[in-house]
Amino acid sequence: MSEEKEPSIEYCLGKESRETSNYEEMLKHAGHKIQVVSFPRGVQVLKVAMECVTCNRVLIEFDNPDYAE
Protein backbone atom coordinates (compact mmCIF):
# COMPACT_ATOMS: atom_id res chain seq x y z
CA MET A 1 0.00 0.00 0.00
CA SER A 2 1.52 3.35 -1.05
CA GLU A 3 1.67 6.28 1.30
CA GLU A 4 -0.50 9.20 0.15
CA LYS A 5 1.21 12.56 -0.09
CA GLU A 6 -0.67 15.78 0.53
CA PRO A 7 -0.51 17.98 -2.59
CA SER A 8 1.91 20.86 -2.22
CA ILE A 9 0.36 24.30 -2.51
CA GLU A 10 2.18 27.48 -3.43
CA TYR A 11 0.40 30.82 -3.29
CA CYS A 12 1.20 33.88 -5.36
CA LEU A 13 3.10 35.79 -2.66
CA GLY A 14 2.66 33.37 0.22
CA LYS A 15 6.38 32.62 0.37
CA GLU A 16 7.43 36.26 0.23
CA SER A 17 4.97 37.88 2.62
CA ARG A 18 3.43 35.79 5.39
CA GLU A 19 1.57 38.87 6.68
CA THR A 20 -0.70 39.10 3.64
CA SER A 21 -3.75 36.83 3.69
CA ASN A 22 -4.80 34.59 0.82
CA TYR A 23 -7.97 36.68 0.57
CA GLU A 24 -5.94 39.85 0.02
CA GLU A 25 -3.68 38.15 -2.51
CA MET A 26 -6.60 36.83 -4.56
CA LEU A 27 -8.45 40.15 -4.37
CA LYS A 28 -5.50 41.82 -6.12
CA HIS A 29 -6.36 39.73 -9.20
CA ALA A 30 -10.11 40.48 -9.30
CA GLY A 31 -11.05 41.39 -12.87
CA HIS A 32 -7.83 39.96 -14.32
CA LYS A 33 -7.64 37.19 -16.89
CA ILE A 34 -7.14 33.89 -15.01
CA GLN A 35 -6.37 30.47 -16.52
CA VAL A 36 -5.65 26.95 -15.33
CA VAL A 37 -2.64 25.31 -16.97
CA SER A 38 -1.06 21.88 -16.75
CA PHE A 39 2.64 21.07 -16.88
CA PRO A 40 3.17 17.73 -18.62
CA ARG A 41 6.31 15.68 -18.35
CA GLY A 42 6.23 12.92 -20.90
CA VAL A 43 2.78 11.30 -20.80
CA GLN A 44 2.06 12.38 -17.20
CA VAL A 45 1.04 15.75 -15.81
CA LEU A 46 3.57 16.96 -13.25
CA LYS A 47 1.41 19.76 -11.81
CA VAL A 48 -1.51 22.10 -12.48
CA ALA A 49 -1.60 25.80 -11.69
CA MET A 50 -4.00 28.73 -11.64
CA GLU A 51 -2.25 31.69 -13.22
CA CYS A 52 -3.06 35.37 -13.57
CA VAL A 53 -2.38 36.08 -17.23
CA THR A 54 -2.65 39.82 -16.62
CA CYS A 55 0.17 39.83 -14.02
CA ASN A 56 1.98 36.74 -15.31
CA ARG A 57 1.90 35.22 -11.80
CA VAL A 58 1.13 31.76 -10.46
CA LEU A 59 -1.67 32.17 -7.92
CA ILE A 60 -1.80 28.58 -6.70
CA GLU A 61 -0.36 25.28 -7.87
CA PHE A 62 -0.82 21.62 -7.04
CA ASP A 63 1.66 18.80 -7.62
CA ASN A 64 0.33 15.54 -9.04
CA PRO A 65 0.45 13.13 -6.07
CA ASP A 66 0.52 10.17 -8.50
CA TYR A 67 3.46 11.46 -10.56
CA ALA A 68 6.12 8.79 -10.92
CA GLU A 69 9.57 9.80 -12.16
ABEGO torsion letter per residue (X at the ends): XBBBBBBBBBBAAAAABAABBAAAAAAAABGBBBBBBBBBBEABBABBBBBBAAAGBBABBBBBAABBX
